[in-house]
Structure formats: structure tokens, C-alpha cells
Amino acid sequence: MELRTLRAFVEVVRQGGFSQAAKVVNTTQPTISKAVRQLEDDLGTPLLDRVGHRSELTEAGRIVYRRALSMLAERDDMIAELDELRGLKRGTLRLGLPPLGSATLFAPLFAIFRSRYPGIDIGLVEHGSKRLEEVLLAGEVDMAASLLPVSEEFDWQAIRAEPLTALLALDHPLADAPKIDLPMLAEHPLILFESGFALNKIILDGCRRHGFRPNIAARSGQIDFIVELAAAGLGIAFLPRMIAEQRRHAAVRLVPLDDPEAQWHMALIWRRGGYLSHAARAWLALTREVHGHG
């Protein structure tokens, strides 16, 4: 069993097919197919159930896929350590950021980082927190920003905690309330982000805590669109206070959400026990310097 066959198999699963995987690893489809067949022969079990043009993971395939991600991530860690041992002057910071809050918390840091470390390139990917945790475990990024709490698979460094603010149309029945608690939301439609956004979990967990299932009127991945939906009276939306203040709208009332457990708590996370490159450690140090967390 070779790492190249594991890489081919992983890309077939990630990309959803042999042709797409071949493009990613810059080879031909027959080469990818041969590598996967070789891996199956080496392990003595089918890994993919081929149905027409689609391939589904077998039970064995799911185990191999999970383990292969870890092995490939370890390989990347080894190469990174060896590069630094050789005194490499240049490098890459592979960073994953979510759409919500990154412009405020991290964009100002990029100019500082670039001025201090001009030889370090920054490879940036943007996803919701759930997807970012997946690509981090796969070794595709060095670290990512996500909301706390996170699983024990990660170490983390706190960045900022913000209370949540409700966004309501001016004529909404709750618009004049000095504050809103979660039980007050049981009878009102809500506007949430798409499923990959960790902010949703904060709201949904809070509703479950208070014994009700919310009425979800709409979902979106665009902050401005969510603000407009709230302004149009479709339902109540939620943003961290600092972002809500930045996105003020003449037709929207901002009302504090009164729930100590419903906090938007952003942190930088990385694989527990994983190797952190010089560039990644420098980024952590800069965020501590600017945002004041140890």
C-alpha cells in the first residue's frame, strides 16, 4: 500500500468520481482507476460500490477513507517539519476562515502579517465552520477559525466572544422590546444561515434548551440578504453584536438576545497533536497581540 494510491482513493471520494479526481491530481482517469484497484487488491476488500456512473463507499471504504485522511495529513506534517529543519526561508500559511466575522476579525491582520513575513504566502479557503473543521482534519489547512465549543480533536486559541443580537422589522411585535429571550421566539418565524454555519447551532440548541422547535422561514449564506429579509418582515434574524452594528439598516431594529449561553465565541483551531508550522505559530502570535487572548 502506497501513499499515492491512498491519495487517489481519497480524491475519488472527495471529488465524487474518477474523472474529477484525475484532474485534481493532474493525471489520467485510467491511472486513478488502476491506483484504486491496486489499493483494493492490497487490502483484499472492495472500497467502492460502483453503480452506473456513481461510486458509493463500502463499509470497508469508509474505514480506509477516514484512516487515509489521517495518514496523508501526517505526511504533510512530516514534510513541513523537514522543510523547516532545512532552514526554509519561504513557506505557506494555509488558513481557513468562515464568511461570518472574518472581515472584521482577520482582514486587518493580513497586512501586518505580510509586512512582517514577506516570504510567507497565504493560502486562504472560505467555508462555513462545519466544512472548515473537515478540511482541517484532512490536513488541507494548517488552522481554521470556528466557533466554540469544538470537539476534542482540536486545540484552540480564543479570539473574541460576542453576544447575539436579534434583527427585526420596525413593525414586528417584538421590535420595541428592550431585550428578547429565547422563549419569546417560539411563536415567531426565524431566519437562519445555511446549514454549514455554526451560528445556527447556537440558536437551535437554545431553542431545544427551552423546549420548542423553531419555525424557520428562510435560510441564506449571505449576510446582507439575511438583513434584507429581516427588514422585509419575513422573520427574526440573528448576528453577533459587532456585525449587527456594522450592518445597520434603516428598516431593522436591533434588540439584544438575553441568553448567556447564546454566545458567538470565535477561536482559531488546529488539529490536536498536529504540527504547527512557523507561519502558523506566527499567525497565532499575531492574533494574540491584536485581539489580546493568551
N, C-alpha and C positions, 0 to 999 in steps of 0.2 A: 504493500500500500504506500503510495507516494503522495506528497502534498499537492502535486499538480492534479492528480485525479480527484482529490478532495475538493480542490478549488473549482474544478469543472463541475462536479456534482452540486456544490453549493450554489454556483451561478445558475445552473439549470433550474433549481428550486426558486431562487430569488427572482429570476427573470421570467419564469413561467414557461420556459421552453428551450429547446436545444439551439434553435437559430439565434434567438436573442442572446443566449449565453455565449455563443461563439463570437458575437460582435463585441461583447464586453471584454472577453479575454483575448481578442484580436487573433482568432484562429478560425478554422472551418467547422461546419456542423458535423461532418464525419469524424473529425478529430475529437470533438466534445463527446459524441456518441460512443466512440471507442474508449475514451477515458472512463466514462460512467460504466460501460460494460466490464472494463478491467477491474474497476473498484468492486462491482458486484461479484465478479469471479474471485477476487482476492478474499472477500468477506464471506463468500458462499451463500449469499442470500439476495433476492431481488430488493432493490431500494425504491424503484419507481414502478407504479402500476400504469402501464401505457394504454390509454383508452382513446382510440382515434388519434386526434392531434394533441390531446391533453395528456399530461402525466401527473398522477397523484402519488404522494409519498405513501409507502407501505409502513407498517408498524416499525420494521427494522430501519426503514429510511428516515423516520422521524428521529430515532436514536442517533443514527450516523450524522444526520444534519446538525443536530444540537452539539454533538461532540466535535464535528468538523469545524464549526464556528469557533469553538474554544481553541482548537489546535492551530487554526490559521491566525487567530488573534495572538497566541503565544509566539508564533513565528515572527509576526510583525514586531512584537516586543523585543525579541532576541535581536533582530536586525537593527532596531532603533538603539538598543544598548551598545551594540558593536560599533555602530556609526559614531556614537559619542565617545566611545573608548578610543577611536582613531582620531579624535580631536576635530570632528567635522565642524566647520565654521558655519555652514548653512544648514537649514532644516525647514520643516513644515509644521505648523500648528494646525492640527485637524480639529475643528471646533464645530459643534452642533448647537444651534440656537433655535428657540421657538419663535413664532411670529409675534406672540403677545409679550410685550415688555422689553424686547431686545433693543429696540431703537433707543429707549431711554437709558437702560442699564449698561449696555455694552458698546453701542456705537461710539460714544466719546472715547472709549479705551483704545480703539483701533489705531488712532493717530498717535497716541502716546507710545503704544507698543511698537509701531513701525519706526518711530524716531529712535527708540532705544535699541531695537534689534532689527536693523535694516536688512540683514541677511536671512531673516526668517520669513518664509512665505506663509500666508494664512489660507488654508482650505476650509471654506465655510459651507455647511449644509443647513437647511432650514426645514424643520418638520414640527408637528405637534410633539408634546413631551413623550407620549407613549411610543411613537416611532423613534424618537431620538434615543430612548433607552435601548431599543432593539439594535440600532446601528452601533451604539456604544458597546454593547455586549459582543457584537460581531467584530469589534476591533476596527470599524471603519472610521471612527473618530477617536481622538485622544480623550476628550472630555465633552460634556454637554451641559446645557442649562436645563433644569427641570424643577418642578415644584415638589417640596417636601410634603409628606414623608416619601422616601423611596425605599426600595427593597434592600435587603442585606447584601445583595450582590454589588452594591455601590458604596464608596466613600464619598463624602460631600463636604463642601465649604459654603456656609450661608452667604447670601448676597444681600437680600432685602426682604422684609416682611411688610405687607400692606393689608389693611382691612379692605373688605369688598364694599362697593357702592352700587346701589340699585339705580337703574336708569328708567324713568317713567315719563310718559307723555304728560303734558301740563294738565290735561283734563282727566288723568287717571284718578280713580277714587282714593289712592294712597299717596298722591303726589304732594299733599300738604302735610303728611306725617313727618314729625321731626326725625324719626328713625323707623326702620322696618325690621321685624324679626321674622324668622323663617315660618313659623305657624301662620302668619298673616298671608303667606303666599299660596296657601292650599287652594284657595278659590280663584286664583288669578293665573292666566296663561303666562308662560315664561319663554324667553328667547335665549337659547344656549349656543355655544360654539359647536363645531363639528366634533365627532366622537374622539378624535385624537388629542384634543385639548384637555390638559389636566384640570383646568378651571371648572369644567363640567363636573368632575368627580367631587369637588368641594361642595358644589350646590346640591348635587344628587345625594351625596352622603348626608348632608344636613337635612334634606327633606326626609330621608329614611329615618334619621335620628328622631325626628318629630312625628313619625308615624303616618306619612302620606306620600303618595306618588304624584309628582308634579304634572300639570298639563303643559306639554311642550308645544308651543305654537310654531316655532321655526328654529332652524339651526343654520349657522353660516361660519365660514372660516375668515371672514373679512370684518375687521373691527368697525370700519366706517359704515358698512352695510347694517351691522347689528345696531349701531346708534340710530341710523335712519329708521329701522324697523320699530325701535322703541319710540321714536318721535312720532311715527305714524299711528301709534296706539295698538300695535299688534300684540304687545305683551311687555313684561318686565325683563330687562337685560341686566347683566352684571359685569363690572370691570373692577380691577384693582383701583384704589382711590387715586393714585398718581396718574394712571392712564385715563381714568374718567375725567379728571380735572383738565387734562390736555385735550380731550375730545369734547369739550363743552359744546352744546348745541342749543340754539335759541328755543327749540320746541321740546327740550328734555329737562326734567328736574332730576337733580342728583340727590339721593337720600341714602344716608349711611345704613348698611346692613348690620344690625345689632346681634352679632353672634361671635363670641370669642374664638370658637373653633373653626369658623369660616374665614381663615386667613390665607392670603396668597403669599406663599413663602418660597421665594426663588433661591436656588442654590446651584453651584457648579458641582457636577457629579462625575466620577470616573470609576472604572472597574476596580473593585476591592482586590488588592494584591497585584494589580496590573502595574506595568512600568510606566512612569510618567517622564516624558522627555524633558530636556532642558527648556524647550519652548513652552511646554505645558506648565512646568513649575513656575516659569517667569510670568505666565498669564495669571496663575493663581496669586502670585505675589502682588501683581499689579491690581487685581480686584480687591485684595485685602487693603492695599494702600488707598485706593479710591473710595471703596464702599465701607471700609472700617471694620471688617469682620476678621477675626482670627481663626 
